[in-house]
Amino acid sequence: NFNDEEGFMMARVDPERGSVDGRIHKALLGGLAMGKIQVSLSSEGQNDMVQGDLDVGAQTWTANLKYGSMGGANMFGCNYLQSVSPRLQMGGEGMYIGANGALMSSYTAKLLFPDGPGAD
């Protein structure tokens, strides 16, 4: 394992299962974005997976793009979350998994209620 302010690297070897897992997270563009790579390999090869993510954000929003290979087919995904007001956040995500042709989406809203009488 290795980590610092810019990111981290991690690997795990499991001789019993015959698998290797690894992750790399690295700050990009002076900390404006975070790049991530995740790999999982096994001796059988049937559940091998590699995925790359890019997280970006600012004061009022966050977004993520991902691409990978899972189950022998491509996978694409994205999400976005926006603060509409100090108490309301809205967003959504979408994903395509090529192994079974699944196209999924979900949407969310989060409303923060005041703490009590006289609260803003």
C-alpha positions in Angstrom: 0.0 0.0 0.0 1.1 3.5 -0.7 -0.7 6.8 -0.1 -0.1 10.5 0.0 -2.1 13.8 -0.5 -2.2 13.1 -4.2 -3.8 9.6 -4.0 -3.1 6.0 -3.2 -2.2 2.6 -4.6 -3.3 -0.7 -3.1 -2.9 -4.4 -4.1 -4.1 -7.6 -2.6 -3.1 -11.1 -3.6 -5.1 -14.1 -2.4 -3.3 -17.4 -3.2 -6.1 -19.5 -1.9 -8.6 -18.0 -4.4 -6.0 -17.4 -7.0 -6.9 -13.7 -7.4 -5.3 -10.3 -7.5 -7.1 -7.1 -6.8 -5.7 -3.6 -7.1 -6.7 0.1 -7.0 -5.0 3.3 -7.9 -6.5 6.7 -7.0 -4.7 9.8 -8.2 -5.5 13.5 -8.0 -5.5 15.1 -11.5 -5.5 18.7 -12.9 -4.1 20.1 -9.6 -6.8 18.4 -7.5 -9.7 19.4 -9.7 -10.4 15.8 -10.6 -9.7 12.3 -9.2 -8.8 9.4 -11.5 -9.4 5.9 -10.3 -8.5 2.5 -11.7 -9.7 -0.8 -10.2 -8.6 -4.2 -11.4 -9.7 -7.7 -10.3 -8.1 -10.8 -11.9 -8.6 -14.4 -11.0 -7.1 -17.7 -12.2 -10.4 -18.7 -13.8 -10.8 -15.4 -15.7 -14.6 -15.5 -15.7 -15.0 -12.7 -13.1 -12.1 -10.5 -14.2 -12.9 -6.8 -14.1 -11.2 -3.5 -14.9 -12.8 -0.1 -14.4 -11.6 3.4 -14.8 -13.4 6.4 -13.2 -13.0 10.2 -13.4 -14.5 12.2 -10.6 -14.8 16.0 -11.1 -16.6 18.6 -9.0 -16.9 22.2 -7.8 -18.6 23.9 -4.9 -22.1 23.1 -5.9 -21.8 19.9 -8.1 -20.1 16.6 -8.6 -19.9 14.3 -11.6 -18.4 10.9 -12.4 -17.7 9.1 -15.7 -16.7 5.4 -15.7 -15.7 2.9 -18.3 -14.7 -0.7 -17.8 -14.9 -4.3 -18.8 -17.0 -6.7 -16.7 -18.2 -10.2 -17.5 -16.3 -10.1 -20.9 -18.2 -7.0 -22.1 -18.0 -3.2 -21.8 -19.6 -1.1 -19.1 -20.3 2.7 -19.3 -21.6 4.9 -16.5 -22.1 8.5 -15.5 -23.7 10.5 -12.7 -24.3 14.1 -11.7 -25.4 15.8 -8.5 -26.2 19.5 -8.3 -27.0 21.7 -5.3 -30.0 23.7 -6.5 -30.2 25.7 -3.3 -28.6 25.4 0.2 -31.2 22.9 1.2 -32.0 21.1 -2.1 -29.8 18.7 -4.2 -30.9 16.9 -7.3 -29.1 14.4 -9.6 -29.1 11.2 -11.5 -27.1 8.4 -12.9 -27.0 6.1 -15.9 -25.2 2.9 -16.6 -25.0 0.4 -19.5 -23.7 -3.1 -18.9 -22.9 -4.8 -22.2 -22.8 -8.4 -20.8 -26.6 -8.5 -20.5 -27.5 -5.3 -22.5 -28.9 -3.7 -19.4 -29.5 0.1 -19.5 -30.2 1.5 -16.1 -30.9 5.0 -14.7 -31.9 6.4 -11.4 -32.7 9.9 -10.1 -32.5 11.5 -6.7 -33.5 14.5 -4.7 -32.4 15.5 -1.2 -34.1 18.1 0.8 -32.6 19.2 4.1 -35.3 20.3 6.7 -34.6 23.1 9.2 -33.5 21.9 12.6 -36.4 23.4 14.5 -38.4 26.5 15.3 -36.6 29.7 14.2 -34.0 27.8 12.1 -33.3 29.1 8.6 
